[in-house]
């Protein structure tokens, strides 16, 4: 093997180790009794406003554990709010999902509670953080819904201020017009009195 081929092979191996390790860290792994539970997202990175699913893989001695959808529940926790759901078995034995659309960026916690066979559990795990879409948008990020709402509110406030100004000008115009009419009537009466 030539030296540049060895260097390329070494770089490829190093890349696989570094990026493979980084990808594995995106999932949270917990051991409860004889069971290993891996929790993460089906689509990573998880993006605000995009349909996604929580991913669970449950094994015992590296063998998939099936049938836990009847005895184990999941709750997503964020900012004092909860989203409770049953686990949905996937086509791969030992793997389960909970589908939902994350609507806020940040760290979501997942509470797993119930039992796996004879082992009771109540465990909170934290999969990878949910990010805003601008993290992966290219070449320019789209404005977020909150930014659009803020801009829209500013435009509404400006229009309301203009409307109030227009109303004030209209009232002043009506007042000046009424004063003009009153002066015209007074002037006509005065002329009539002087001509009589």
C-alpha angles and dihedrals in degrees: 000000000000120000095247089051090053090049091050091048090049092048091048091050091047091049092051091049094047098043095036090053091047091051092049090052090061088074123068116228124200132175118215114179107309093341131095115204121192116194127189143117127292090220115039131231093036108226129203112254096014122113110251141153136226110242124215128182117187122191139168115202088347090304120119117254112219134188098039092123087086096053107026128067133187132214124191111214127201130156095340093312126112136204112195122198143162119245116256114212114231127215089264111078113247094021124109137177140204111201122211143128115251108222101183131049120238141063117332120194124213121212115201114194138166124053144300107213103306096344117098117208141183107172134158118210131177119220122196116307120267112244135203116254093248088077091073103023117114142230092357128004117243116237114265122245090253091053090050091049091050092049091046091050090050090052091048091050091050092049091049090051090050091048091052090049091049090049091050091050090048092051090048089049092050090047092049090046092051091048088050092050091047091050091048091051091046091048092050092050091048090051090049091051093049093047092051 
